[in-house]
Amino acid sequence: MSKDATIRTLRLIGASIILSALGFQAWADLTFGTFTWGQLPGYFTPLANLAGIIALLAAARVGRPEPRWVTVLRVNSATYLVVVGAVYWLLLAPFTTPYFPWANAILHGGAGLILVADWVLIGGRRRLPLGTLWSVLALPALWVSYLLFRAFLDGWVPYPFLDPARGLAAILATMGAIAAVGLAVSGLLRVLAVLRPASFWPARVPARARRD
């Protein structure tokens, strides 16, 4: 099997693992938990894991060198999943009792490891301009907008740190801190991509460049 075929296979396996965990977790939450289908879009964890799945599938499909949008999607998805894992284990884990611990561990940690490993170890990505760093806030901004609209309709929020009883200032401070962490993680991942050892899945050099 060629190197590119191996990378493609590993990405498809990673996407399948995350998708399986997401399916089992959703089934458990809807069957044994208090969640409804209407509430699922309010949780950022499924959105982040879906973004990770799409990133892996897109990267496996386009090959190398990859389009800029795939590179942005890869680094942003890795960022989301790292932040999801950090927020879960630091703020939310004491309040949860997962029905499938293995699926919970993948969604709140394992998926992040898969996306970060894919980002750091596999070459062929494009260098991203500094201005694209802010794109990491796009999905969280849409998510928060949805939650504000939902809270206006029925007062429901998915996470304790978004509870209106905490006060607007506390909520904004928490969200601002999470956004800052997201920007920092995304920036760090971009630096790691530059510092990645050339011996780890080096980018394929075009024949013309080799002749030059």
C-alpha positions as CSV (number, residue, x, y, z in Angstrom):
1,M,0.0,0.0,0.0
2,S,1.3,3.4,-0.9
3,K,1.9,6.2,1.6
4,D,-1.0,8.2,0.3
5,A,-3.3,5.2,0.4
6,T,-2.2,4.5,4.0
7,I,-3.0,8.1,5.0
8,R,-6.4,7.9,3.3
9,T,-7.2,4.6,5.1
10,L,-6.2,5.9,8.5
11,R,-8.3,9.0,8.0
12,L,-11.3,6.9,7.0
13,I,-10.8,4.7,10.1
14,G,-10.5,7.7,12.3
15,A,-13.7,9.2,10.9
16,S,-15.5,5.8,11.4
17,I,-14.4,5.6,15.0
18,I,-15.7,9.1,15.8
19,L,-19.0,8.4,13.9
20,S,-19.5,5.2,15.8
21,A,-19.0,6.9,19.1
22,L,-21.3,9.7,18.1
23,G,-24.0,7.3,17.1
24,F,-23.8,5.2,20.3
25,Q,-23.8,8.3,22.4
26,A,-26.7,9.9,20.6
27,W,-28.7,6.7,21.0
28,A,-27.9,6.5,24.7
29,D,-28.8,10.1,25.3
30,L,-32.1,9.9,23.5
31,T,-33.1,6.5,24.9
32,F,-31.9,6.7,28.5
33,G,-31.2,10.4,29.1
34,T,-33.5,13.4,29.1
35,F,-32.4,14.7,25.7
36,T,-34.7,15.2,22.7
37,W,-33.9,15.5,19.1
38,G,-34.7,19.2,19.3
39,Q,-32.0,19.7,22.0
40,L,-29.2,17.9,20.3
41,P,-28.2,21.0,18.1
42,G,-27.7,22.9,21.3
43,Y,-24.7,20.8,22.4
44,F,-21.4,21.8,20.9
45,T,-19.8,18.3,21.3
46,P,-21.8,16.7,18.5
47,L,-21.1,19.7,16.3
48,A,-17.4,19.6,16.9
49,N,-17.2,15.8,16.3
50,L,-19.2,16.2,13.1
51,A,-16.8,18.8,12.0
52,G,-13.9,16.4,12.7
53,I,-15.6,13.7,10.7
54,I,-16.1,16.0,7.7
55,A,-12.5,17.2,8.0
56,L,-11.1,13.7,7.9
57,L,-13.4,12.6,5.0
58,A,-12.6,15.8,3.0
59,A,-8.8,15.4,3.6
60,A,-9.0,11.7,2.6
61,R,-11.0,12.6,-0.6
62,V,-8.8,15.5,-1.9
63,G,-5.4,14.0,-1.3
64,R,-2.3,16.2,-1.3
65,P,-1.6,19.1,-1.8
66,E,-5.0,20.0,-0.3
67,P,-7.2,23.1,-1.0
68,R,-7.1,25.9,1.5
69,W,-10.6,25.2,2.7
70,V,-9.7,21.7,3.7
71,T,-6.6,22.9,5.6
72,V,-8.8,25.5,7.5
73,L,-11.4,22.8,8.2
74,R,-8.7,20.5,9.6
75,V,-7.1,22.9,12.0
76,N,-10.4,24.4,13.1
77,S,-11.9,21.0,13.7
78,A,-8.9,19.9,15.7
79,T,-9.2,23.1,17.8
80,Y,-12.9,22.5,18.5
81,L,-12.2,19.0,19.7
82,V,-9.3,20.0,21.9
83,V,-11.4,22.7,23.5
84,V,-14.3,20.3,23.9
85,G,-12.1,17.9,25.7
86,A,-10.7,20.5,28.0
87,V,-14.0,22.1,28.9
88,Y,-15.6,18.7,29.5
89,W,-13.0,17.3,31.8
90,L,-12.5,20.6,33.7
91,L,-16.1,21.8,34.0
92,L,-18.6,19.2,33.0
93,A,-17.3,15.7,33.9
94,P,-18.5,15.8,37.5
95,F,-22.1,16.4,36.4
96,T,-22.3,13.5,33.9
97,T,-22.6,9.7,34.1
98,P,-22.1,8.4,30.5
99,Y,-24.0,5.3,29.5
100,F,-21.1,4.3,27.1
101,P,-17.9,5.4,28.8
102,W,-15.8,4.4,25.7
103,A,-18.0,6.6,23.4
104,N,-17.9,9.5,25.8
105,A,-14.1,9.2,26.0
106,I,-13.8,9.3,22.2
107,L,-16.1,12.3,21.8
108,H,-14.4,14.2,24.6
109,G,-10.8,13.4,24.0
110,G,-10.1,10.6,21.6
111,A,-11.4,12.5,18.6
112,G,-9.3,15.5,19.5
113,L,-6.2,13.2,19.6
114,I,-7.1,11.8,16.1
115,L,-7.5,15.3,14.6
116,V,-4.4,16.7,16.2
117,A,-2.3,13.7,15.2
118,D,-3.6,14.1,11.6
119,W,-2.9,17.8,11.6
120,V,0.6,17.6,13.1
121,L,2.0,14.4,11.5
122,I,0.6,14.5,8.0
123,G,2.1,16.9,5.5
124,G,0.7,18.3,2.3
125,R,-1.2,21.1,3.9
126,R,-1.2,24.7,2.7
127,R,0.4,27.5,4.7
128,L,-2.5,29.5,6.1
129,P,-2.4,33.3,6.3
130,L,-2.7,34.8,9.8
131,G,-6.0,36.3,8.9
132,T,-7.6,32.8,8.7
133,L,-7.1,32.3,12.4
134,W,-10.3,34.1,13.1
135,S,-12.3,31.6,11.1
136,V,-12.1,29.2,14.1
137,L,-14.7,31.4,15.8
138,A,-17.3,31.0,13.0
139,L,-18.9,27.7,14.1
140,P,-19.0,28.8,17.8
141,A,-20.5,32.1,16.8
142,L,-23.3,30.3,14.9
143,W,-23.8,28.0,17.8
144,V,-24.1,30.8,20.4
145,S,-26.5,32.6,18.1
146,Y,-28.7,29.5,18.0
147,L,-28.6,29.1,21.8
148,L,-29.5,32.8,22.4
149,F,-32.5,32.4,20.0
150,R,-33.5,29.1,21.7
151,A,-33.1,30.6,25.2
152,F,-35.4,33.5,24.1
153,L,-38.0,31.0,23.0
154,D,-38.1,28.5,25.9
155,G,-35.3,29.4,28.3
156,W,-33.4,26.1,27.7
157,V,-29.6,26.0,27.8
158,P,-27.4,22.9,27.4
159,Y,-24.5,23.6,29.8
160,P,-24.3,24.8,33.5
161,F,-21.9,27.6,32.6
162,L,-24.6,29.1,30.3
163,D,-27.3,29.1,33.0
164,P,-28.9,32.6,33.1
165,A,-28.9,32.4,36.9
166,R,-25.1,32.9,36.8
167,G,-25.7,36.4,35.4
168,L,-24.8,37.9,32.0
169,A,-21.4,39.1,33.1
170,A,-20.3,35.6,34.3
171,I,-21.6,34.0,31.1
172,L,-19.9,36.4,28.9
173,A,-16.6,36.0,30.8
174,T,-16.8,32.3,30.5
175,M,-17.6,32.4,26.8
176,G,-14.8,35.0,26.2
177,A,-12.3,32.7,28.1
178,I,-13.3,29.7,25.9
179,A,-13.0,31.8,22.8
180,A,-9.5,33.0,23.8
181,V,-8.5,29.4,24.5
182,G,-9.8,28.4,21.1
183,L,-7.7,31.1,19.4
184,A,-4.7,30.1,21.4
185,V,-5.1,26.4,20.6
186,S,-5.6,27.2,16.9
187,G,-2.5,29.3,16.9
188,L,-0.5,26.6,18.6
189,L,-1.6,24.0,16.1
190,R,-0.5,26.3,13.3
191,V,2.9,26.6,14.9
192,L,3.2,22.9,15.4
193,A,2.5,22.4,11.7
194,V,5.4,24.6,10.8
195,L,7.7,22.8,13.3
196,R,6.6,19.3,12.3
197,P,9.6,17.0,11.7
198,A,10.0,16.4,7.9
199,S,10.4,12.7,8.6
200,F,6.8,12.4,9.7
201,W,4.7,11.8,6.5
202,P,6.5,14.5,4.5
203,A,4.5,16.3,1.8
204,R,4.9,14.9,-1.6
205,V,7.3,17.0,-3.7
206,P,6.1,17.6,-7.3
207,A,8.3,16.1,-10.0
208,R,9.1,19.5,-11.5
209,A,10.3,20.8,-8.1
210,R,12.5,17.7,-7.7
211,R,14.1,18.4,-11.1
212,D,14.7,22.0,-10.2
